[in-house]
Structures are given as C-alpha cells and as structure tokens.
C-alpha cells in the first residue's frame, strides 16, 4: 500500500510536533515536510510532492487562506484540509470556495483527523452534514445578487440528473446515500459528480455544494420537496 504523503503547515511548533507524532505513527501516512507559514508552502510542495496539505488557517505572515488560493491556482495541486478553531468562520468559507477539500477543528480527536486525511486523499470531502448546513447557512446569508446570478447561470449548464446530484451533494450526502435516494449505482453517482466538476470547472465536491447553495438550488429543494426541481429519469 502506498503511503499518503502529508505536509503539515502551522505556525505553532507544538501543534506541528503533536500532529507529526500523532499522524506519522500511522502505517499509511508519511510526513514529508512541515512549514511554519503559508509563504513556505509552494516551495515545499514542489520539493516534497504531498498528496494532502494540513493547513492552519491563521498564520502571521501568509495565512492559510492565501496559501490555499495560491496552491489551487496551480496545476497538479494536492488536496488541502484547513485547520481551524471555529466551526463556521468566514475565512474557512473562503478557503472552501478557493478549493480546500474540507476542514477539521484543532481539538478534533486524533483518530478523526487521521480519518479526515485518509478520506481527502481518497477524494472525499471532510464536511459532516451538520457542519455543511452550518457553513451553507452562513454562505446563504451573505449571497450577493451578482454571485447568485452567476451561480444560477453556471447551474443552468447541468442536465436534470446532474442537477439532482448537485443538490444531494449540497445537502451533505455521501455517494452511497445519493445512490439510494436517486435510484442509481454508486459508480453512476461518481460519474455524475465528475461531469459536474468538469462542466462547472470546480475543484471538488465542497465547491459543488457551495455553488448549489449560491444558486438557490437547496432553497428550491426545501420549498417543493423535489430533488433540485429536475425531472430526470
């Protein structure tokens, strides 16, 4: 089994040491580097080639938000998990919009942080449905008219079935739950998710969820009880 290559970024040396000790002991995790500031990240990524970056969002020089935006603008970018002390924070939301695959709280139990790294490396976002709803409610509260219009224009590119899947992703459902609800195989769900990402030029499922909320698809779902308003097979 190939080990997951992990880069840890945090300005607190004790936090870095604790994370390295905690995660480095797993057979399937290899700590390939540590950084004390977001400004060091790009060079370290070039040098170490991590699969996942565990990124503190608050650092004194270059914070995790800016570092995430810089990494996501590159080709062949690693997956990024944001480390934070808050469940729903504007900077966390911006990091997710920039392409972070999810976030974990700094007081999360070690086993859950380890599970988050594994899930993100496998292509799954790290957002529980409860946390997703909390973040999305915050996002919905600040949706500007221009962003809502732009999101609706992009969502209009989806066919009915893709729209249903996008709504399900926005509700925080995993692939297996989406498959059950929409009467399709998990493989078909994954295919639809891949097509949505390609059509809308998005980086991961979290961005699908954010776009679904920005476009008001979740509001439509709640109002009419239909899966995103589509009529696919």
C-alpha positions in Angstrom: 0.0 0.0 0.0 1.3 3.4 -1.0 1.5 5.8 2.0 -0.3 9.1 1.9 2.3 11.9 1.6 1.3 14.6 4.1 2.6 18.2 4.6 1.8 20.0 7.9 1.5 23.8 7.9 1.1 25.6 11.3 2.9 28.5 12.9 2.8 26.8 16.4 5.8 24.4 16.7 4.0 22.4 19.4 1.0 21.9 17.2 3.2 20.8 14.3 5.1 18.4 16.6 1.9 17.0 18.0 0.3 16.4 14.6 3.5 14.9 13.2 3.8 12.5 16.1 0.1 11.6 16.0 -0.3 11.2 12.3 3.2 9.9 11.4 2.7 6.8 13.5 0.1 5.5 11.1 1.3 2.9 8.6 -0.3 4.6 5.7 0.8 8.2 6.4 4.2 9.7 5.6 5.0 13.1 6.9 7.0 14.6 4.0 7.5 18.1 5.5 6.5 20.9 7.9 6.1 24.6 7.4 5.6 27.4 9.9 4.0 29.9 7.5 1.9 29.8 4.3 4.7 31.6 2.4 6.8 28.4 2.6 4.1 26.1 1.2 4.6 26.4 -2.5 8.3 25.7 -2.4 7.7 22.7 0.0 5.0 21.3 -2.3 7.4 21.5 -5.2 10.1 19.8 -3.2 8.1 17.1 -1.4 5.1 16.3 -3.6 2.5 15.8 -0.9 -0.9 14.2 -1.5 -2.5 16.2 1.3 -1.7 19.5 3.0 -3.0 20.1 6.5 -3.2 23.9 6.6 -3.6 26.2 9.6 -5.9 29.0 8.5 -4.4 31.7 10.8 -0.7 32.4 10.5 1.1 35.7 11.0 2.7 36.3 7.6 0.9 34.4 4.8 -2.3 32.8 6.2 -3.8 29.5 5.2 -6.4 31.2 3.1 -3.9 32.9 0.8 -1.7 29.8 0.7 -4.7 27.7 -0.3 -5.7 30.2 -3.1 -2.1 30.1 -4.4 -1.9 26.3 -4.4 -5.3 25.9 -6.0 -4.3 28.2 -8.8 -1.5 25.7 -9.8 -1.7 22.5 -11.8 -1.4 19.2 -10.1 -2.4 20.6 -6.8 -2.5 18.5 -3.6 -5.7 18.2 -1.6 -6.0 20.7 1.2 -7.6 20.3 4.7 -7.9 23.6 6.7 -7.1 23.5 10.4 -9.3 25.9 12.4 -10.6 26.7 15.9 -14.1 27.7 14.7 -16.9 25.6 13.2 -18.2 28.3 10.9 -15.8 31.1 10.1 -15.7 33.5 7.2 -12.1 32.6 6.5 -13.0 28.9 6.5 -15.8 29.6 4.0 -13.4 31.5 1.7 -10.9 28.7 1.9 -13.6 26.2 0.9 -14.5 28.4 -2.0 -10.9 28.6 -3.0 -10.8 24.8 -3.3 -10.0 23.3 0.1 -11.5 19.8 0.4 -12.8 20.5 3.9 -11.7 21.4 7.4 -11.0 20.0 10.8 -11.1 21.6 14.2 -7.8 21.7 16.1 -9.4 20.0 19.1 -10.7 17.1 16.9 -9.8 13.7 18.3 -6.6 12.2 16.7 -8.5 9.3 15.1 -10.9 11.7 13.4 -8.0 13.8 12.0 -6.4 10.7 10.7 -9.7 9.6 9.1 -10.0 13.1 7.5 -6.6 12.8 5.9 -7.4 9.4 4.5 -10.8 10.5 3.2 -9.5 13.6 1.5 -6.6 11.6 -0.1 -9.3 9.2 -1.5 -11.2 12.2 -3.0 -14.0 12.6 -0.3 -14.7 16.0 1.3 -14.3 16.4 5.0 -17.6 18.0 6.0 -20.3 16.4 8.1 -23.9 17.1 7.0 -24.3 19.2 10.2 -21.3 21.3 9.6 -22.1 21.6 5.9 -25.6 23.0 6.8 -24.0 25.5 9.3 -21.5 26.7 6.8 -24.0 26.9 4.0 -26.5 28.8 6.1 -23.7 31.4 6.7 -22.9 31.4 3.0 -26.6 31.8 2.1 -26.9 34.8 4.5 -24.3 36.7 2.5 -25.1 35.7 -1.1 -24.8 38.9 -3.1 -27.1 39.3 -6.1 -24.2 39.1 -8.5 -23.0 35.9 -7.1 -26.5 34.4 -7.1 -26.9 35.3 -10.7 -23.5 33.9 -11.7 -24.2 30.7 -9.8 -27.6 30.3 -11.5 -26.0 30.7 -14.9 -23.5 28.0 -14.2 -26.1 25.7 -12.7 -28.1 26.0 -15.8 -25.3 24.2 -17.6 -26.3 21.0 -15.8 -28.9 18.5 -17.1 -31.7 17.4 -14.8 -29.9 14.3 -13.4 -26.7 16.3 -12.7 -28.7 19.0 -11.0 -30.3 16.4 -8.7 -26.9 15.0 -7.8 -25.6 18.6 -7.2 -28.4 19.2 -4.8 -27.7 16.0 -3.0 -24.0 16.9 -2.7 -25.1 20.3 -1.4 -27.2 18.6 1.3 -24.1 16.8 2.5 -25.0 13.3 1.3 -22.2 10.8 0.6 -22.2 8.9 -2.7 -23.9 5.8 -1.2 -26.8 7.9 0.2 -27.1 9.7 -3.1 -27.3 6.4 -4.9 -30.0 5.1 -2.7 -32.1 8.3 -2.9 -31.8 8.7 -6.6 -32.0 5.0 -7.5 -28.7 4.7 -9.2 -25.4 2.9 -8.6 -22.5 4.5 -6.6 -20.4 4.3 -9.8 -23.1 6.3 -11.7 -23.1 8.9 -8.9 -19.3 9.2 -9.1 -19.6 9.7 -12.9 -22.2 12.4 -12.5 -20.0 14.2 -9.9 -17.1 14.0 -12.2 -19.2 15.5 -15.0 -20.4 18.3 -12.8 -16.9 19.2 -11.7 -15.7 19.2 -15.4 -18.7 21.2 -16.7 -18.5 23.9 -14.0 -14.7 23.9 -13.7 -14.8 23.1 -10.0 -12.1 21.5 -7.9 -14.1 19.2 -5.6 -17.4 18.3 -4.0 -17.3 21.1 -1.5 -17.3 23.6 -4.3 -20.3 21.8 -5.9 -22.1 22.2 -2.5 -21.3 25.9 -2.3 -22.4 26.6 -5.9 -25.7 24.7 -5.2 -26.4 27.0 -2.2 -25.3 30.1 -4.0 -27.7 29.3 -6.9 -30.6 28.7 -4.5 -31.0 25.0 -5.5 -31.3 24.0 -1.9 -34.0 26.6 -1.3 -35.9 25.2 -4.2 -35.5 21.6 -2.9 -36.8 22.6 0.5 -39.7 24.6 -0.9 -41.1 22.0 -3.4 -39.8 18.7 -1.8 -38.4 17.8 -5.2 -34.8 16.8 -5.9 -33.5 20.1 -7.2 -36.5 20.7 -9.4 -35.3 18.4 -12.1 -37.3 15.7 -13.9 -34.6 13.4 -14.9 -35.1 9.6 -15.3 
